[in-house]
Amino acid sequence: MNWWSFERRWLAAIWATILPSGTPGGLALGASDVPLDRFLDQLIALAPARVSFGARACVWLLTFCPLLVLGRFALFPSLETEARLALLDKLRSSDVYLVRELPILFKMLGALGYAGLPEVQRQMGIPLDDDTPRPDWAAEPKP
């Protein structure tokens, strides 16, 4: 089940919000600096269809949350970073379990790919050999 390009852009915006680049006291690399699009390709190819469907449904739900939660006629990716973070924080206090867990789902999925990269692990202070291989999905694409 392939995702449409706009769904991938929506997910990239979600991951960039949750795993930002160059935050004070954080890591220099963020979700937008690593090939999480290829991680998504491998996840879709190898995970059960219900995982892909569930993630896709959650992307749609979060993308349209500003309409329902903030009362703003905007999609999640079009919000400023501060508004995105405020929305995610508001979702965490929801009485509805699925809504409350949305930010955690995206953080978990993004972190699976993000933290699997040797360059990110080194920034986290995890000692690695110089020849530590990158995951298959993160290898440079072959021409």
N, C-alpha and C positions, 0 to 999 in steps of 0.2 A: 504494500500500500504506500505509494509515493505521496509525499506532501507537495502541495502547490507552493510556488515560490513566495507568494505573499504570506503563507503560514510560516515558512522558514524565516522570513524577515521579522514577523511578529515574535517568533521564538528567540531570534537573535537579540531583539530589543529587550525581551524579558531577561535573558541571560546577562546582557550587558548591564542591566540595572542591578541584578542580584550579585554579579561578580564583576565589579567595575575595575577599570585600569587605574593604576597610580594613585590610589587613595592614601592619605596620610596614615602611617602606621600599618598599611596593608601591603599588598604585593604590587610590583610594577606592572606585571601582565594581568590582563583581565580577559573576560570571555571574548571580547571583540578582537583580541590579539592572537588567539589560538584557533585552530581549525575545527571548531565545534560543529560546523556544518557537516564535515566528514564523519564526526562521531555520530551525529544524528542519522546519517546514511547507514552506518553499520548497525546502529541500534534498531532502525526500522527493518533492516535485512535479517537480523538475527533474533530479535525478541519476538515473542508471540504477538499475533495481530492485535489482541486485546490491549497490549501495552501501548502499541503505536496509536490505536484508536483512542485509548484513554488520555494519552498525552496530547493528542490532537484536539480532543474535546476540551481539555483544560486550557489549551492555548486559546481556543475560541472564547471560552468563558472569561478568562482574564483579559483578553483583548477588548471585550465589550463591557467589562466591569465599570469603567468610568460613567457609562450611561446610567447604570443601575445604582451604583454606590455613591458616586459624586454628583449625580444629576447633571453631568456635563456631556454635551454632544461632542465627544472625542473618543478616539480609540487609545488604548494603552500606549502604543508606540509613539503617538503624536504628543503625549504629555511631556512636560519638562521633567528632568530627572527627579527633582524634589517632589513633584506631584506623583510621580510613579512610586517613589519610596513611601510617601504618605498613604497612597492607595494600598500598597502591600501591607503596611502597618495596620491600616483599618481592617483589612481582610482577616488579619490574625486575631482580631477580637470578635469575629462573627460568632453567632450562636450556632450556625450551620457548619457541621464538621467538614464537609467537602470544601466549602469556601475558606474555612480557617486553615485547611491544609494545602491550599493552592500554592502559596509562596514556598512552602517546604518541599513540595513535589518538584518545582522548577529548580530549587536550590540543589536538591538531591541529584536530579538528572544532569544538571550542568556540572556539578562537582564530580560526578563519575568520570566525565570526559576531561574536564579541566585539571583535576588533581592527578590524572593518570599520565600527564606529560612530565618527562624528566626535568625540563627547564622550570616548570612550576614547582616540582618537588624540591629542586635546589633552592629556589627562593623561599620555600617553607623551612629550609634548614635540614632537609633530609639528605644525609650523605649518600652519594651515588658514585659508582664507577664512571669513568669517562666514556665507557662503551655501553652504558645502559641504553637498551634499545627503546625507541619510541613505539607506541602502540601501532598496530597495522594501519588503523584509520588515520593516524597522524603522520605517517610517512609521506614524503614528498610525492605528489602524483606523478605517475610515469607518463611521458609524452606520447 
